[in-house]
Amino acid sequence: MAMAANLESMGKNDQALSIYQQIASIYPNSFNAPLALLSQVYLLKSENRIEEARRICETILTRYRESFWAGEAAQELRLLKPNASSQAPSAQRIPPLLTAPSSTPADALPPNSPKPR
């Protein structure tokens, strides 16, 4: 873990990612396995590899749900979810009525507005 963290601090993210992957696969039952996976998430996010980061968060939540790191993975997964408003087609904005419809009772109009004749 320390070697990968050192590589990461030196900006050698590809090498750090490789070591984190090795740790998680060689020692899947160790305390460091979910931490190594979570470290991959941070690196992948920095490289805008969001879908891979999401998959790793889901792996942590599945395999290591009892670990401390599961809470961190859940938080990261919430941050990685696509924004609902960015995927939904934009609704066409309908301008408000400039005048009150004639069928509206006068007492239903906002105060200080002219009463219809």
Order of alpha helices (4+ residues) and beta strands (2+ residues): alpha-alpha-alpha-alpha-alpha-alpha
